[in-house]
């Protein structure tokens, strides 16, 4: 299942994208992306589709955020996984 995300990001002068935080749709809570670990083209195996996968560290946990056709989403995680 795809969870659509609102993303705040930076784009540098050569077009590199760096997501900064996302907003969880159910409760409006913002989660800061502490670090982008890896960026690659990948399939969202649980939710379907292919896009750019951003493997990120959020609240001490690794999460995958996808961008497909300028639409950002996450595969459905356990919401408690992101909370400390």
N, C-alpha and C positions, 0 to 999 in steps of 0.2 A: 504494500500500500504506500502510495506517495503522500507525503505530508508537505504541502506547499509552504514555502518560507518567504518571509520578507527579509531581505539581506541588506545590510549596510556594507559598502565596499569602497576600496580605493582603486583607482586606475592610474598607472604612472604614464610618463610621456611616450613609452613604447608600447602601451596597451596591455601591460601585465596587470591582472586583476588580483587583488588581495582582499578577501572577505574579512570584515572586522567583527561583526556580530550579526546574529539572526534573532528574529522574534518568533516565539512559539505561538502558533495560531489559536490554540484553545484558551490560553490565559494571558496573552500579550506580554509574557515575560521575555526580556532580552537576555541572550546568552553571549557573552564575550568569547570570541575565538582567540585563545591565547597564542596559538601558533599554527601555521599551515605546515604540515609535515611533508605532504606530497601532492602533486597535481599531475593527473594523467587522464587520458581518454579511457573510459571504462563503462561497463554495463551495470545497471542497477539490478542486481540479480533477484532481489525480493520484490521490487516494485515494477520491474520491466523498464525497458528503454535504455538508451545509450547517451552519454553526455560526458562532460568534463567532471571528473571526481576530484574533490578537494578533501583530502584526509587531514583532519584538523584535531587539535587538542582543545577541548572545552571542559572546564571544571575538572581538569586532571584526567579526563577520559578521551580516548580516540573516537571520533565520529566521522562519518562520511557525508559530505554535502555535495549534491550534484547540481550542475547547471546544464540544461538541455533547451536550446533555442531561447536563451535569455530567461528561462523560467527556472527558479531555484527550488529544490526539494530535498527532502531527506527520506530515506526508507524508514518506515515506522519503527522507532526504538521504544524501549521502556522509558516513559517520561522521567522516572526516578533516576535513571542512569545519568542524566545530566546534572541533577542536583547533588550538592555536597551533603 
